[in-house]
């Protein structure tokens, strides 16, 4: 039971970091596109 909980916690942390990574990539890509279209 405890093992399963630890596994879930680790999985959640990975998912959380992955979401933040995607968000940062999305933001930077959006900014680059905005600069590209403005120029």
N, CA, C and O atoms as a GROMACS GRO file, in nm:
protein
  156
    1UNK      N    1   0.083  -0.120   0.000
    1UNK     CA    2   0.000   0.000   0.000
    1UNK      C    3   0.087   0.126   0.000
    1UNK      O    4   0.067   0.217  -0.080
    2UNK      N    5   0.184   0.128   0.092
    2UNK     CA    6   0.273   0.244   0.100
    2UNK      C    7   0.358   0.256  -0.027
    2UNK      O    8   0.386   0.366  -0.075
    3UNK      N    9   0.398   0.141  -0.080
    3UNK     CA   10   0.478   0.139  -0.201
    3UNK      C   11   0.401   0.200  -0.317
    3UNK      O   12   0.456   0.277  -0.396
    4UNK      N   13   0.273   0.166  -0.325
    4UNK     CA   14   0.187   0.218  -0.431
    4UNK      C   15   0.172   0.369  -0.419
    4UNK      O   16   0.171   0.442  -0.518
    5UNK      N   17   0.161   0.414  -0.294
    5UNK     CA   18   0.146   0.557  -0.267
    5UNK      C   19   0.271   0.634  -0.310
    5UNK      O   20   0.262   0.742  -0.369
    6UNK      N   21   0.387   0.577  -0.280
    6UNK     CA   22   0.513   0.640  -0.319
    6UNK      C   23   0.527   0.645  -0.471
    6UNK      O   24   0.572   0.744  -0.527
    7UNK      N   25   0.487   0.537  -0.536
    7UNK     CA   26   0.493   0.531  -0.682
    7UNK      C   27   0.403   0.638  -0.743
    7UNK      O   28   0.441   0.706  -0.838
    8UNK      N   29   0.283   0.652  -0.687
    8UNK     CA   30   0.187   0.751  -0.736
    8UNK      C   31   0.241   0.892  -0.717
    8UNK      O   32   0.225   0.979  -0.803
    9UNK      N   33   0.304   0.913  -0.601
    9UNK     CA   34   0.361   1.044  -0.570
    9UNK      C   35   0.471   1.081  -0.670
    9UNK      O   36   0.477   1.194  -0.718
   10UNK      N   37   0.556   0.984  -0.699
   10UNK     CA   38   0.665   1.007  -0.794
   10UNK      C   39   0.608   1.035  -0.933
   10UNK      O   40   0.657   1.122  -1.005
   11UNK      N   41   0.506   0.960  -0.969
   11UNK     CA   42   0.441   0.976  -1.098
   11UNK      C   43   0.379   1.115  -1.108
   11UNK      O   44   0.387   1.180  -1.213
   12UNK      N   45   0.317   1.159  -1.000
   12UNK     CA   46   0.252   1.290  -0.997
   12UNK      C   47   0.356   1.401  -1.012
   12UNK      O   48   0.333   1.499  -1.083
   13UNK      N   49   0.470   1.385  -0.944
   13UNK     CA   50   0.577   1.485  -0.952
   13UNK      C   51   0.629   1.494  -1.095
   13UNK      O   52   0.654   1.603  -1.145
   14UNK      N   53   0.645   1.380  -1.161
   14UNK     CA   54   0.691   1.376  -1.299
   14UNK      C   55   0.591   1.447  -1.390
   14UNK      O   56   0.630   1.526  -1.476
   15UNK      N   57   0.463   1.418  -1.370
   15UNK     CA   58   0.356   1.479  -1.449
   15UNK      C   59   0.355   1.631  -1.430
   15UNK      O   60   0.336   1.707  -1.525
   16UNK      N   61   0.375   1.673  -1.305
   16UNK     CA   62   0.376   1.815  -1.271
   16UNK      C   63   0.491   1.888  -1.341
   16UNK      O   64   0.471   1.995  -1.398
   17UNK      N   65   0.610   1.829  -1.335
   17UNK     CA   66   0.727   1.888  -1.400
   17UNK      C   67   0.710   1.892  -1.551
   17UNK      O   68   0.748   1.989  -1.616
   18UNK      N   69   0.653   1.784  -1.606
   18UNK     CA   70   0.630   1.775  -1.750
   18UNK      C   71   0.534   1.885  -1.796
   18UNK      O   72   0.553   1.945  -1.902
   19UNK      N   73   0.431   1.910  -1.715
   19UNK     CA   74   0.333   2.014  -1.748
   19UNK      C   75   0.398   2.152  -1.749
   19UNK      O   76   0.373   2.233  -1.838
   20UNK      N   77   0.483   2.177  -1.649
   20UNK     CA   78   0.554   2.306  -1.641
   20UNK      C   79   0.646   2.321  -1.762
   20UNK      O   80   0.655   2.430  -1.820
   21UNK      N   81   0.714   2.213  -1.799
   21UNK     CA   82   0.805   2.215  -1.914
   21UNK      C   83   0.728   2.249  -2.041
   21UNK      O   84   0.772   2.333  -2.120
   22UNK      N   85   0.614   2.182  -2.061
   22UNK     CA   86   0.532   2.208  -2.179
   22UNK      C   87   0.485   2.353  -2.181
   22UNK      O   88   0.485   2.418  -2.286
   23UNK      N   89   0.446   2.404  -2.066
   23UNK     CA   90   0.397   2.542  -2.056
   23UNK      C   91   0.505   2.642  -2.095
   23UNK      O   92   0.478   2.739  -2.166
   24UNK      N   93   0.628   2.618  -2.047
   24UNK     CA   94   0.740   2.707  -2.079
   24UNK      C   95   0.771   2.703  -2.228
   24UNK      O   96   0.791   2.807  -2.291
   25UNK      N   97   0.774   2.583  -2.285
   25UNK     CA   98   0.802   2.568  -2.428
   25UNK      C   99   0.693   2.638  -2.510
   25UNK      O  100   0.722   2.707  -2.607
   26UNK      N  101   0.567   2.620  -2.467
   26UNK     CA  102   0.454   2.681  -2.536
   26UNK      C  103   0.463   2.834  -2.531
   26UNK      O  104   0.438   2.901  -2.631
   27UNK      N  105   0.498   2.887  -2.415
   27UNK     CA  106   0.508   3.031  -2.399
   27UNK      C  107   0.619   3.089  -2.488
   27UNK      O  108   0.599   3.190  -2.556
   28UNK      N  109   0.735   3.025  -2.488
   28UNK     CA  110   0.847   3.076  -2.567
   28UNK      C  111   0.817   3.067  -2.716
   28UNK      O  112   0.853   3.157  -2.793
   29UNK      N  113   0.750   2.960  -2.756
   29UNK     CA  114   0.714   2.944  -2.897
   29UNK      C  115   0.613   3.051  -2.937
   29UNK      O  116   0.619   3.106  -3.047
   30UNK      N  117   0.521   3.080  -2.847
   30UNK     CA  118   0.419   3.181  -2.873
   30UNK      C  119   0.484   3.319  -2.889
   30UNK      O  120   0.446   3.396  -2.977
   31UNK      N  121   0.581   3.348  -2.803
   31UNK     CA  122   0.651   3.477  -2.810
   31UNK      C  123   0.730   3.488  -2.940
   31UNK      O  124   0.732   3.594  -3.003
   32UNK      N  125   0.793   3.381  -2.980
   32UNK     CA  126   0.871   3.382  -3.104
   32UNK      C  127   0.780   3.404  -3.223
   32UNK      O  128   0.814   3.479  -3.315
   33UNK      N  129   0.664   3.338  -3.222
   33UNK     CA  130   0.568   3.355  -3.330
   33UNK      C  131   0.516   3.498  -3.335
   33UNK      O  132   0.499   3.555  -3.443
   34UNK      N  133   0.491   3.555  -3.218
   34UNK     CA  134   0.442   3.693  -3.212
   34UNK      C  135   0.546   3.788  -3.271
   34UNK      O  136   0.511   3.877  -3.349
   35UNK      N  137   0.671   3.770  -3.234
   35UNK     CA  138   0.780   3.853  -3.286
   35UNK      C  139   0.792   3.834  -3.436
   35UNK      O  140   0.814   3.930  -3.510
   36UNK      N  141   0.778   3.711  -3.482
   36UNK     CA  142   0.789   3.680  -3.624
   36UNK      C  143   0.679   3.748  -3.705
   36UNK      O  144   0.705   3.802  -3.813
   37UNK      N  145   0.558   3.748  -3.653
   37UNK     CA  146   0.446   3.808  -3.725
   37UNK      C  147   0.446   3.960  -3.715
   37UNK      O  148   0.394   4.028  -3.804
   38UNK      N  149   0.503   4.015  -3.609
   38UNK     CA  150   0.505   4.159  -3.591
   38UNK      C  151   0.608   4.224  -3.683
   38UNK      O  152   0.586   4.334  -3.734
   39UNK      N  153   0.719   4.157  -3.705
   39UNK     CA  154   0.825   4.213  -3.787
   39UNK      C  155   0.790   4.211  -3.936
   39UNK      O  156   0.870   4.255  -4.018
   0.00000   0.00000   0.00000
